[in-house]
């Protein structure tokens, strides 16, 4: 894995505000974001640990660049 400026910013945000770093990486309506939010509410350190895990270890789902026609 190569470290880019975007990844470095996500890691710094994950340390300062764990749900924000996960939100930028995976989106706001994902399971990773909700787990990170709950862990951060329960304790700041578990939120940081999970945010770093979600940013560094969980693969992103590929984005669909086009839409298929329904008819």
C-alpha atoms as one frame of an Amber mdcrd trajectory, in Angstrom:
protein
   0.000   0.000   0.000   1.415   3.353  -0.962   0.974   6.299   1.365  -0.474
   9.320  -0.361  -1.353  12.757   0.922  -5.042  11.803   1.062  -4.323   8.719
   3.154  -2.128  10.725   5.502  -4.896  13.302   5.981  -7.409  10.523   6.677
  -5.084   9.028   9.304  -4.613  12.417  11.001  -8.359  13.000  11.016  -8.889
   9.493  12.403  -6.663  10.379  15.335  -8.353  13.737  16.002 -11.969  12.852
  15.110 -12.274   9.114  14.402 -15.740   9.097  12.759 -14.746  11.899  10.376
 -11.758   9.964   9.056 -13.903   6.884   8.462 -16.626   9.008   6.865 -14.187
  10.456   4.348 -12.857   7.009   3.502 -16.033   4.904   3.360 -18.991   7.300
   3.428 -21.418   8.384   6.125 -24.036   5.648   5.783 -21.782   2.615   6.069
 -21.394   0.008   8.771 -17.783   1.085   9.361 -18.866   4.650  10.114 -21.624
   3.574  12.500 -19.323   1.177  14.378 -16.695   3.897  14.675 -19.280   6.407
  15.899 -20.563   4.046  18.603 -17.035   3.124  19.715 -16.042   6.791  19.881
 -19.091   7.578  22.000 -18.275   4.691  24.335 -14.589   5.582  24.528 -12.241
   7.760  22.537  -9.356   5.257  22.290 -11.459   2.341  20.927 -12.825   4.753
  18.318  -9.295   5.691  17.231  -8.185   2.061  17.047 -11.185   1.061  14.939
 -10.866   4.127  12.711  -7.242   3.299  11.933  -8.247  -0.302  11.250 -11.100
   0.801   8.960  -8.853   3.184   7.028  -5.783   0.980   6.680  -7.164  -2.573
   6.504 -10.717  -2.523   5.120 -10.855  -2.415   1.330 -13.120   0.101  -0.351
 -15.954  -1.150  -2.506 -15.408  -0.249  -6.157 -17.538   2.620  -7.370 -19.853
   2.100 -10.278 -18.890   4.523 -13.019 -22.021   3.949 -15.062 -25.625   3.025
 -14.592 -27.309   0.130 -16.346 -30.643   0.672 -18.028 -33.649  -0.973 -16.469
 -35.671  -1.450 -19.636
